[in-house]
């Protein structure tokens, strides 16, 4: 059971790091960063559609 707890904690840490990176990219104003955010959102949406299909 502790393995699952540790795994969950790592997932939470990765999620937080990802969100922090996206905040930094959004604030940079760089068009390439904005394109990355758009592509990531589309990829996440496609993944969710596949999971629910």
PyMOL Python script that loads the backbone (N, CA, C, O; Angstrom):
from pymol import cmd

cmd.read_pdbstr("""\
ATOM      1  N   UNK A   1       0.810  -1.184   0.000  1.00  0.00           N
ATOM      2  CA  UNK A   1       0.000   0.000   0.000  1.00  0.00           C
ATOM      3  C   UNK A   1       0.862   1.261   0.000  1.00  0.00           C
ATOM      4  O   UNK A   1       0.485   2.259  -0.614  1.00  0.00           O
ATOM      5  N   UNK A   2       1.986   1.236   0.661  1.00  0.00           N
ATOM      6  CA  UNK A   2       2.842   2.416   0.673  1.00  0.00           C
ATOM      7  C   UNK A   2       3.384   2.730  -0.720  1.00  0.00           C
ATOM      8  O   UNK A   2       3.658   3.886  -1.039  1.00  0.00           O
ATOM      9  N   UNK A   3       3.538   1.695  -1.545  1.00  0.00           N
ATOM     10  CA  UNK A   3       3.984   1.930  -2.920  1.00  0.00           C
ATOM     11  C   UNK A   3       2.967   2.786  -3.657  1.00  0.00           C
ATOM     12  O   UNK A   3       3.335   3.719  -4.370  1.00  0.00           O
ATOM     13  N   UNK A   4       1.684   2.469  -3.487  1.00  0.00           N
ATOM     14  CA  UNK A   4       0.646   3.250  -4.151  1.00  0.00           C
ATOM     15  C   UNK A   4       0.649   4.689  -3.648  1.00  0.00           C
ATOM     16  O   UNK A   4       0.463   5.627  -4.424  1.00  0.00           O
ATOM     17  N   UNK A   5       0.860   4.857  -2.346  1.00  0.00           N
ATOM     18  CA  UNK A   5       0.915   6.207  -1.791  1.00  0.00           C
ATOM     19  C   UNK A   5       2.076   6.984  -2.407  1.00  0.00           C
ATOM     20  O   UNK A   5       1.921   8.140  -2.798  1.00  0.00           O
ATOM     21  N   UNK A   6       3.234   6.341  -2.488  1.00  0.00           N
ATOM     22  CA  UNK A   6       4.395   6.993  -3.076  1.00  0.00           C
ATOM     23  C   UNK A   6       4.187   7.324  -4.535  1.00  0.00           C
ATOM     24  O   UNK A   6       4.589   8.386  -5.009  1.00  0.00           O
ATOM     25  N   UNK A   7       3.551   6.400  -5.248  1.00  0.00           N
ATOM     26  CA  UNK A   7       3.272   6.619  -6.669  1.00  0.00           C
ATOM     27  C   UNK A   7       2.315   7.788  -6.840  1.00  0.00           C
ATOM     28  O   UNK A   7       2.495   8.620  -7.730  1.00  0.00           O
ATOM     29  N   UNK A   8       1.299   7.852  -5.989  1.00  0.00           N
ATOM     30  CA  UNK A   8       0.334   8.944  -6.047  1.00  0.00           C
ATOM     31  C   UNK A   8       1.018  10.278  -5.761  1.00  0.00           C
ATOM     32  O   UNK A   8       0.717  11.291  -6.392  1.00  0.00           O
ATOM     33  N   UNK A   9       1.930  10.264  -4.816  1.00  0.00           N
ATOM     34  CA  UNK A   9       2.641  11.488  -4.462  1.00  0.00           C
ATOM     35  C   UNK A   9       3.507  11.966  -5.626  1.00  0.00           C
ATOM     36  O   UNK A   9       3.583  13.166  -5.892  1.00  0.00           O
ATOM     37  N   UNK A  10       4.155  11.038  -6.314  1.00  0.00           N
ATOM     38  CA  UNK A  10       4.966  11.400  -7.479  1.00  0.00           C
ATOM     39  C   UNK A  10       4.071  11.987  -8.565  1.00  0.00           C
ATOM     40  O   UNK A  10       4.426  12.985  -9.192  1.00  0.00           O
ATOM     41  N   UNK A  11       2.911  11.371  -8.789  1.00  0.00           N
ATOM     42  CA  UNK A  11       1.971  11.895  -9.783  1.00  0.00           C
ATOM     43  C   UNK A  11       1.544  13.320  -9.428  1.00  0.00           C
ATOM     44  O   UNK A  11       1.458  14.186 -10.298  1.00  0.00           O
ATOM     45  N   UNK A  12       1.279  13.549  -8.150  1.00  0.00           N
ATOM     46  CA  UNK A  12       0.890  14.892  -7.703  1.00  0.00           C
ATOM     47  C   UNK A  12       2.015  15.893  -7.937  1.00  0.00           C
ATOM     48  O   UNK A  12       1.777  17.016  -8.381  1.00  0.00           O
ATOM     49  N   UNK A  13       3.240  15.476  -7.636  1.00  0.00           N
ATOM     50  CA  UNK A  13       4.395  16.353  -7.852  1.00  0.00           C
ATOM     51  C   UNK A  13       4.568  16.677  -9.330  1.00  0.00           C
ATOM     52  O   UNK A  13       4.846  17.822  -9.687  1.00  0.00           O
ATOM     53  N   UNK A  14       4.406  15.675 -10.190  1.00  0.00           N
ATOM     54  CA  UNK A  14       4.539  15.901 -11.629  1.00  0.00           C
ATOM     55  C   UNK A  14       3.452  16.831 -12.144  1.00  0.00           C
ATOM     56  O   UNK A  14       3.708  17.684 -12.994  1.00  0.00           O
ATOM     57  N   UNK A  15       2.255  16.669 -11.635  1.00  0.00           N
ATOM     58  CA  UNK A  15       1.154  17.545 -12.034  1.00  0.00           C
ATOM     59  C   UNK A  15       1.454  18.988 -11.636  1.00  0.00           C
ATOM     60  O   UNK A  15       1.247  19.911 -12.423  1.00  0.00           O
ATOM     61  N   UNK A  16       1.940  19.173 -10.421  1.00  0.00           N
ATOM     62  CA  UNK A  16       2.276  20.518  -9.955  1.00  0.00           C
ATOM     63  C   UNK A  16       3.391  21.135 -10.794  1.00  0.00           C
ATOM     64  O   UNK A  16       3.320  22.311 -11.151  1.00  0.00           O
ATOM     65  N   UNK A  17       4.412  20.355 -11.108  1.00  0.00           N
ATOM     66  CA  UNK A  17       5.501  20.857 -11.946  1.00  0.00           C
ATOM     67  C   UNK A  17       5.002  21.240 -13.336  1.00  0.00           C
ATOM     68  O   UNK A  17       5.404  22.264 -13.888  1.00  0.00           O
ATOM     69  N   UNK A  18       4.126  20.413 -13.896  1.00  0.00           N
ATOM     70  CA  UNK A  18       3.569  20.692 -15.217  1.00  0.00           C
ATOM     71  C   UNK A  18       2.764  21.991 -15.200  1.00  0.00           C
ATOM     72  O   UNK A  18       2.881  22.814 -16.108  1.00  0.00           O
ATOM     73  N   UNK A  19       1.954  22.167 -14.172  1.00  0.00           N
ATOM     74  CA  UNK A  19       1.155  23.386 -14.066  1.00  0.00           C
ATOM     75  C   UNK A  19       2.049  24.618 -13.910  1.00  0.00           C
ATOM     76  O   UNK A  19       1.774  25.669 -14.490  1.00  0.00           O
ATOM     77  N   UNK A  20       3.107  24.485 -13.134  1.00  0.00           N
ATOM     78  CA  UNK A  20       4.038  25.600 -12.946  1.00  0.00           C
ATOM     79  C   UNK A  20       4.717  25.965 -14.261  1.00  0.00           C
ATOM     80  O   UNK A  20       4.844  27.144 -14.592  1.00  0.00           O
ATOM     81  N   UNK A  21       5.153  24.957 -15.007  1.00  0.00           N
ATOM     82  CA  UNK A  21       5.781  25.203 -16.301  1.00  0.00           C
ATOM     83  C   UNK A  21       4.815  25.905 -17.246  1.00  0.00           C
ATOM     84  O   UNK A  21       5.205  26.839 -17.946  1.00  0.00           O
ATOM     85  N   UNK A  22       3.565  25.468 -17.274  1.00  0.00           N
ATOM     86  CA  UNK A  22       2.589  26.108 -18.148  1.00  0.00           C
ATOM     87  C   UNK A  22       2.360  27.560 -17.758  1.00  0.00           C
ATOM     88  O   UNK A  22       2.201  28.412 -18.632  1.00  0.00           O
ATOM     89  N   UNK A  23       2.340  27.861 -16.465  1.00  0.00           N
ATOM     90  CA  UNK A  23       2.193  29.250 -16.024  1.00  0.00           C
ATOM     91  C   UNK A  23       3.361  30.099 -16.512  1.00  0.00           C
ATOM     92  O   UNK A  23       3.171  31.230 -16.959  1.00  0.00           O
ATOM     93  N   UNK A  24       4.557  29.552 -16.426  1.00  0.00           N
ATOM     94  CA  UNK A  24       5.749  30.272 -16.893  1.00  0.00           C
ATOM     95  C   UNK A  24       5.665  30.506 -18.394  1.00  0.00           C
ATOM     96  O   UNK A  24       5.952  31.603 -18.873  1.00  0.00           O
ATOM     97  N   UNK A  25       5.271  29.478 -19.136  1.00  0.00           N
ATOM     98  CA  UNK A  25       5.170  29.613 -20.589  1.00  0.00           C
ATOM     99  C   UNK A  25       4.109  30.635 -20.974  1.00  0.00           C
ATOM    100  O   UNK A  25       4.320  31.432 -21.888  1.00  0.00           O
ATOM    101  N   UNK A  26       2.960  30.620 -20.278  1.00  0.00           N
ATOM    102  CA  UNK A  26       1.896  31.577 -20.577  1.00  0.00           C
ATOM    103  C   UNK A  26       2.367  33.010 -20.352  1.00  0.00           C
ATOM    104  O   UNK A  26       2.029  33.911 -21.121  1.00  0.00           O
ATOM    105  N   UNK A  27       3.140  33.212 -19.306  1.00  0.00           N
ATOM    106  CA  UNK A  27       3.561  34.576 -18.973  1.00  0.00           C
ATOM    107  C   UNK A  27       4.713  35.074 -19.844  1.00  0.00           C
ATOM    108  O   UNK A  27       5.004  36.270 -19.857  1.00  0.00           O
ATOM    109  N   UNK A  28       5.366  34.175 -20.565  1.00  0.00           N
ATOM    110  CA  UNK A  28       6.522  34.580 -21.371  1.00  0.00           C
ATOM    111  C   UNK A  28       6.122  35.414 -22.583  1.00  0.00           C
ATOM    112  O   UNK A  28       6.882  36.275 -23.025  1.00  0.00           O
ATOM    113  N   UNK A  29       4.924  35.160 -23.124  1.00  0.00           N
ATOM    114  CA  UNK A  29       4.479  35.888 -24.301  1.00  0.00           C
ATOM    115  C   UNK A  29       5.111  35.413 -25.596  1.00  0.00           C
ATOM    116  O   UNK A  29       4.819  35.960 -26.659  1.00  0.00           O
ATOM    117  N   UNK A  30       5.958  34.422 -25.530  1.00  0.00           N
ATOM    118  CA  UNK A  30       6.623  33.880 -26.722  1.00  0.00           C
ATOM    119  C   UNK A  30       5.608  33.078 -27.544  1.00  0.00           C
ATOM    120  O   UNK A  30       4.954  32.186 -27.004  1.00  0.00           O
ATOM    121  N   UNK A  31       5.465  33.382 -28.849  1.00  0.00           N
ATOM    122  CA  UNK A  31       4.513  32.647 -29.692  1.00  0.00           C
ATOM    123  C   UNK A  31       4.761  31.133 -29.708  1.00  0.00           C
ATOM    124  O   UNK A  31       3.811  30.353 -29.775  1.00  0.00           O
ATOM    125  N   UNK A  32       6.011  30.721 -29.647  1.00  0.00           N
ATOM    126  CA  UNK A  32       6.309  29.283 -29.637  1.00  0.00           C
ATOM    127  C   UNK A  32       5.780  28.634 -28.360  1.00  0.00           C
ATOM    128  O   UNK A  32       5.296  27.503 -28.388  1.00  0.00           O
ATOM    129  N   UNK A  33       5.873  29.347 -27.252  1.00  0.00           N
ATOM    130  CA  UNK A  33       5.353  28.820 -25.993  1.00  0.00           C
ATOM    131  C   UNK A  33       3.837  28.701 -26.052  1.00  0.00           C
ATOM    132  O   UNK A  33       3.266  27.724 -25.566  1.00  0.00           O
ATOM    133  N   UNK A  34       3.190  29.690 -26.644  1.00  0.00           N
ATOM    134  CA  UNK A  34       1.736  29.649 -26.774  1.00  0.00           C
ATOM    135  C   UNK A  34       1.305  28.481 -27.663  1.00  0.00           C
ATOM    136  O   UNK A  34       0.310  27.813 -27.380  1.00  0.00           O
ATOM    137  N   UNK A  35       2.050  28.243 -28.725  1.00  0.00           N
ATOM    138  CA  UNK A  35       1.738  27.128 -29.622  1.00  0.00           C
ATOM    139  C   UNK A  35       1.886  25.804 -28.882  1.00  0.00           C
ATOM    140  O   UNK A  35       1.070  24.901 -29.062  1.00  0.00           O
ATOM    141  N   UNK A  36       2.918  25.681 -28.055  1.00  0.00           N
ATOM    142  CA  UNK A  36       3.107  24.467 -27.257  1.00  0.00           C
ATOM    143  C   UNK A  36       1.893  24.226 -26.360  1.00  0.00           C
ATOM    144  O   UNK A  36       1.400  23.102 -26.271  1.00  0.00           O
ATOM    145  N   UNK A  37       1.417  25.269 -25.702  1.00  0.00           N
ATOM    146  CA  UNK A  37       0.268  25.136 -24.808  1.00  0.00           C
ATOM    147  C   UNK A  37      -0.961  24.695 -25.589  1.00  0.00           C
ATOM    148  O   UNK A  37      -1.711  23.836 -25.125  1.00  0.00           O
ATOM    149  N   UNK A  38      -1.179  25.273 -26.774  1.00  0.00           N
ATOM    150  CA  UNK A  38      -2.319  24.888 -27.610  1.00  0.00           C
ATOM    151  C   UNK A  38      -2.222  23.427 -28.036  1.00  0.00           C
ATOM    152  O   UNK A  38      -3.204  22.690 -27.962  1.00  0.00           O
ATOM    153  N   UNK A  39      -1.047  23.012 -28.481  1.00  0.00           N
ATOM    154  CA  UNK A  39      -0.860  21.628 -28.917  1.00  0.00           C
ATOM    155  C   UNK A  39      -1.041  20.650 -27.763  1.00  0.00           C
ATOM    156  O   UNK A  39      -1.628  19.582 -27.938  1.00  0.00           O
ATOM    157  N   UNK A  40      -0.544  21.005 -26.601  1.00  0.00           N
ATOM    158  CA  UNK A  40      -0.691  20.139 -25.425  1.00  0.00           C
ATOM    159  C   UNK A  40      -2.165  19.986 -25.068  1.00  0.00           C
ATOM    160  O   UNK A  40      -2.615  18.883 -24.759  1.00  0.00           O
ATOM    161  N   UNK A  41      -2.911  21.068 -25.106  1.00  0.00           N
ATOM    162  CA  UNK A  41      -4.339  21.020 -24.791  1.00  0.00           C
ATOM    163  C   UNK A  41      -5.081  20.133 -25.784  1.00  0.00           C
ATOM    164  O   UNK A  41      -5.949  19.351 -25.395  1.00  0.00           O
ATOM    165  N   UNK A  42      -4.742  20.252 -27.063  1.00  0.00           N
ATOM    166  CA  UNK A  42      -5.388  19.408 -28.074  1.00  0.00           C
ATOM    167  C   UNK A  42      -5.034  17.944 -27.879  1.00  0.00           C
ATOM    168  O   UNK A  42      -5.887  17.072 -28.044  1.00  0.00           O
ATOM    169  N   UNK A  43      -3.782  17.665 -27.528  1.00  0.00           N
ATOM    170  CA  UNK A  43      -3.358  16.281 -27.292  1.00  0.00           C
ATOM    171  C   UNK A  43      -4.074  15.699 -26.077  1.00  0.00           C
ATOM    172  O   UNK A  43      -4.499  14.544 -26.100  1.00  0.00           O
ATOM    173  N   UNK A  44      -4.209  16.491 -25.019  1.00  0.00           N
ATOM    174  CA  UNK A  44      -4.916  16.018 -23.826  1.00  0.00           C
ATOM    175  C   UNK A  44      -6.384  15.759 -24.132  1.00  0.00           C
ATOM    176  O   UNK A  44      -6.959  14.790 -23.637  1.00  0.00           O
ATOM    177  N   UNK A  45      -6.994  16.619 -24.942  1.00  0.00           N
ATOM    178  CA  UNK A  45      -8.393  16.435 -25.316  1.00  0.00           C
ATOM    179  C   UNK A  45      -8.559  15.160 -26.137  1.00  0.00           C
ATOM    180  O   UNK A  45      -9.501  14.400 -25.910  1.00  0.00           O
ATOM    181  N   UNK A  46      -7.664  14.917 -27.080  1.00  0.00           N
ATOM    182  CA  UNK A  46      -7.730  13.706 -27.898  1.00  0.00           C
ATOM    183  C   UNK A  46      -7.563  12.464 -27.030  1.00  0.00           C
ATOM    184  O   UNK A  46      -8.246  11.462 -27.246  1.00  0.00           O
ATOM    185  N   UNK A  47      -6.672  12.519 -26.062  1.00  0.00           N
ATOM    186  CA  UNK A  47      -6.465  11.389 -25.162  1.00  0.00           C
ATOM    187  C   UNK A  47      -7.725  11.103 -24.353  1.00  0.00           C
ATOM    188  O   UNK A  47      -8.105   9.944 -24.192  1.00  0.00           O
ATOM    189  N   UNK A  48      -8.370  12.135 -23.848  1.00  0.00           N
ATOM    190  CA  UNK A  48      -9.608  11.953 -23.089  1.00  0.00           C
ATOM    191  C   UNK A  48     -10.704  11.353 -23.965  1.00  0.00           C
ATOM    192  O   UNK A  48     -11.467  10.499 -23.512  1.00  0.00           O
ATOM    193  N   UNK A  49     -10.783  11.800 -25.222  1.00  0.00           N
ATOM    194  CA  UNK A  49     -11.785  11.258 -26.135  1.00  0.00           C
ATOM    195  C   UNK A  49     -11.551   9.774 -26.383  1.00  0.00           C
ATOM    196  O   UNK A  49     -12.505   8.998 -26.453  1.00  0.00           O
ATOM    197  N   UNK A  50     -10.303   9.379 -26.513  1.00  0.00           N
ATOM    198  CA  UNK A  50      -9.973   7.968 -26.731  1.00  0.00           C
ATOM    199  C   UNK A  50     -10.310   7.156 -25.484  1.00  0.00           C
ATOM    200  O   UNK A  50     -10.822   6.041 -25.589  1.00  0.00           O
ATOM    201  N   UNK A  51     -10.028   7.702 -24.316  1.00  0.00           N
ATOM    202  CA  UNK A  51     -10.304   6.993 -23.061  1.00  0.00           C
ATOM    203  C   UNK A  51     -11.796   6.761 -22.863  1.00  0.00           C
ATOM    204  O   UNK A  51     -12.198   5.715 -22.353  1.00  0.00           O
ATOM    205  N   UNK A  52     -12.625   7.730 -23.263  1.00  0.00           N
ATOM    206  CA  UNK A  52     -14.062   7.626 -23.036  1.00  0.00           C
ATOM    207  C   UNK A  52     -14.791   6.910 -24.162  1.00  0.00           C
ATOM    208  O   UNK A  52     -15.975   6.599 -24.032  1.00  0.00           O
ATOM    209  N   UNK A  53     -14.107   6.649 -25.252  1.00  0.00           N
ATOM    210  CA  UNK A  53     -14.760   5.983 -26.395  1.00  0.00           C
ATOM    211  C   UNK A  53     -14.888   4.493 -26.177  1.00  0.00           C
ATOM    212  O   UNK A  53     -15.412   3.785 -27.038  1.00  0.00           O
TER     213      UNK A  53
END
""", "prot")
cmd.dss("prot")
cmd.show_as("cartoon", "prot")
cmd.util.cbc("prot")
cmd.orient("prot")
